[in-house]
Amino acid sequence: MLAGAHLLECVHDLMMILVWLIDILVIGVKVLGGRMKVNPFLRYGLWLAVLSVVAAGVAVVGYGLVELRHFLGEPA
C-alpha cells in the first residue's frame, strides 16, 4: 500500500512539472508573438535562440541522414 502511495506522489510531481513547462512555453509564445509587452532585446534574443535551435535540429537530422546513407551504402 505504501508503494502505491509513493507511485501516486511521483506521478503527481511529474504532472506538476509538465504544467510548469507548458506555462513557460505559453509565456514564450506570447513574448515571441508580441502579445506580452517586453523589452525588444529580449524578444529578438528569444527569436535568435529559437532560430538557432531550429538550425541545430536541421543540422542534426542532416548529419543523421548522411551517416545512415554511409551505413546502408557500405558493402557487408
Stockholm file with secondary structure:
# STOCKHOLM 1.0

chainA/1-76         MLAGAHLLECVHDLMMILVWLIDILVIGVKVLGGRMKVNPFLRYGLWLAVLSVVAAGVAVVGYGLVELRHFLGEPA
#=GR chainA/1-76 SS CHHHHHHHHHHHHHHHHHHHHHHHHHHHHHHHHTCSCCCHHHHHHHHHHHHHHHHHHHHHHHHHHHHHHHHHHSCC
#=GC SS_cons        CHHHHHHHHHHHHHHHHHHHHHHHHHHHHHHHHTCSCCCHHHHHHHHHHHHHHHHHHHHHHHHHHHHHHHHHHSCC
//
